[in-house]
Each structure stands twice: as structure tokens, then as C-alpha cells.
Amino acid sequence: MRLSNLINSLPPYHFANAKQKILDRQAAGVDVISLSMGDPDLPAPAAVVERLCAAMQSTENHRYPEYRGMRALHEAIAAWFEQRFGVQLTPEHDILPLLGSKEGLAYAATSVLNAGDIALVPDPYYPVYISGTTTPGAEPFLLPLREEQQYLPDLGNIPADVLARTRLIWLNYPNNPTAACADRAFFERVVDFARRHDIVIIHDMAYAEVYFDDFRPMSILQIPGARDVAVELHSLSKTYNMAGFRIGMLVGNPELVDAVGRLKSNIDSGIFRPIQYAAIEALQLPPSWLAERNVIYQRRRDILVEGCNALGMRAEKTRAGLYVWAHVPQGYTSRDFANWLFDQTGVFVTPGTNFGPAAKAMYAFL
Ligand SMILES: Cc1ncc(COP(=O)(O)O)c(C=O)c1O
């Protein structure tokens, strides 16, 4: 069959291949420990599962859901956002529930970019920032994230001809894969940059609620004026161990939120209502639920970071996020090392180069 140029240009999705590799190895009897993908092994909260089951009993919920999500979910997201970040969102205009944040990334970019435009993509990157850029025919321009610059992109060195065609910048803090976090000063700089150059910011905050000690990652929407230029994506996948439920949200600039809603209603038919009820339950959990869950990740982080450093594989204790970005031993590429580790031990990690050409470290999920 003759397929479209778009499909022919899309690479296979790394994590889909990785999942198959793990299944094949498990079928061969290997006890695989997968540290390769941010897919929480801890269960979703019991109250969430109960609410889901209860909502399933109502036949009203078996019908098509609302295209843009239930009003009660919009309100629960607004209340959660205000409590967590001190930012007031208008439930009907600033919020769009999603079938997981991944689709929102792609649709937000499609809603902004035209063929020939440029999107600034920090490198290393979550792969969807590239496919989200190229699907509407735009080009990625990579901004290297360097350790010595705390993995923040340098906005001062972008060539003028690139800047003239730039319509979008992708950001992701806490970062996958480096686990770096951005501070207020950086977000202020990037909002100012976006306003001056008429650029849209898509801030992916999938790891907002995995943090350690007293650190709390901030939302870009806490910066005055950010809502004029930015949208932010949140996800219940990592926040409440609900990756399989497929629910997240786009918040921020109302024009872009509305555009994504319009695009989605032409493609999908909304989120199964029992899952929306489950999400409402999750968003209303007390902060102690998150605190207890994050202690588990913190313990895992300590074991992993201390172990990597003891082996000479330099890794930092992270303040947030689900990943440890460890330097591979001398003489290995990250891909060779990941393959060697899997063959020898059944421990599956993702090579840094899966996140772009600049990345040399491997990464492991907590
Ligand atoms: C950086 C980042 N953004 C977004 C997602 C997508 O999350 P979901 O679609 O489950 O909300 C992931 C998943 O691993 C991720 O790592």
C-alpha cells in the first residue's frame, strides 16, 4: 500500500519497541527489571479505583462522554491548580482534559505550527516534541541542554533567521530525561523571550508531583503574563500512578486550549466518564498521599544514585522527576552500555541517545 509521506517520515516509537523487547526477553524466561520507561509500578490510589468501579455501575456513564470533559472535572482541575500553584484558572476556558498528556503535546503543536515554521526543541528531548513538530510540516531547531548550564536552554544564541521563523518553544521541567528543574528566573526569561518574539511556549509538566524534600516544581503559569503565550500539560499518569487510565490536562492560554479542543473533537470523542470521575477523586486526595508516595521514590533514587556513583557512573541526587541521568562508564556509548546491561543482568535502561544527539548518559526510571 502507498502510505503518506507523513507516515513514511515517522520513526518507530522507541518505547513501543522497548516494550516488545522486554516482552520477548520475559517470554524467554529472563527476570527483567525495567527501568526504561516512566511507567509507575505502584498502584493507583484505592479511592480512585473505588470511584472508577462505582461510576461504571451507572449506565448513563456508558454513553458518549462530553467532548471537552465534564464540568465537574474542569472544576476539580481548577481547584487543584489553585491549591498547588496559587494560580486561578477559569474552568470553562483555561482547561481541557486529555486522554493523557502525550496527545495534548502533539495537538497543541499542530494547533500552532504550519509547514516551514520552526520549533525550538531542547536536546535531550521527549521524542514527541520532534514528531509533534514535524507532523504539521515544521522543523525542529535543537537547543542543547548542558550540564554546566543546569540543563536550561540558552535563548541568547539562536540565529536571527531561525528566530524569525520560530513559532514555538518546547519546555519540560522537571525534565525527562535529565531530571533538571527550572527556577523562577528561567521561566521569567522564557516568558519575556516568547512575548518579544511572538512565540508560543508548550511547557510539559508531566512530572510536576514527583519531588523530594521541601522542593516543589513551579508552574510557568505562575509567571505574570505567561497565560498570554503559554500552555502547560499535566498528567495523572505519574502524579497518581494512573498511567494506564490515560488522563491528563492542557491548561493556560484560552485560545490555544480552545483550538486543541476543536481539533480533538474532530478526532476523538472524549474521555470515558468513569475515568473522569476517578480523576476527580485523585485530584481531591490530601497532599499526604503524594508525600507518602514520593518517599518511596526518594528511597529508590538514593539507592540508584549511590550505586551508580559507587560504580564510577556519575549521577546527581535529583530534586524532582522520575529519572536518574547517570554517565555511562568510559569506553561505552550509552547504547552499547544499555545493551550490555540488559544482556548481562536483565536490567533494562534507556540509552541517552534515544532523547537526541547530544545525550551521552543513560537514564533509569525510579
Ligand atoms: C516528558 C513526558 N511528557 C509526557 C509524557 C506522557 O504522559 P501521559 O501521556 O501518560 O500523560 C511522558 C510519559 O512518559 C513524559 O515522559
The ligand as an SDF file (V2000), in Angstrom:
LIG
                    3D

 16 16  0  0  0  0  0  0  0  0999 V2000
    8.1370   14.2020   29.4700 C   0  0  0  0  0  0  0  0  0  0  0  0
    6.8740   13.4570   29.2880 C   0  0  0  0  0  0  0  0  0  0  0  0
    5.7960   14.1060   28.8620 N   0  0  0  0  0  0  0  0  0  0  0  0
    4.6300   13.4770   28.6550 C   0  0  0  0  0  0  0  0  0  0  0  0
    4.5080   12.1320   28.8810 C   0  0  0  0  0  0  0  0  0  0  0  0
    3.2010   11.4800   28.5570 C   0  0  0  0  0  0  0  0  0  0  0  0
    2.4650   11.1710   29.6790 O   0  0  0  0  0  0  0  0  0  0  0  0
    0.9300   10.7610   29.6020 P   0  0  0  0  0  0  0  0  0  0  0  0
    0.5130   10.7600   28.1770 O   0  0  0  0  0  0  0  0  0  0  0  0
    0.8660    9.4160   30.2200 O   0  0  0  0  0  0  0  0  0  0  0  0
    0.2040   11.8140   30.3810 O   0  0  0  0  0  0  0  0  0  0  0  0
    5.6070   11.3990   29.3320 C   0  0  0  0  0  0  0  0  0  0  0  0
    5.4900    9.9460   29.5480 C   0  0  0  0  0  0  0  0  0  0  0  0
    6.4280    9.2510   29.8100 O   0  0  0  0  0  0  0  0  0  0  0  0
    6.8240   12.0800   29.5410 C   0  0  0  0  0  0  0  0  0  0  0  0
    7.9140   11.4460   29.9490 O   0  0  0  0  0  0  0  0  0  0  0  0
  1  2  1  0
  2  3  1  0
  2 15  2  0
  3  4  2  0
  4  5  1  0
  5  6  1  0
  5 12  2  0
  6  7  1  0
  7  8  1  0
  8  9  2  0
  8 10  1  0
  8 11  1  0
 12 13  1  0
 12 15  1  0
 13 14  2  0
 15 16  1  0
M  END
$$$$
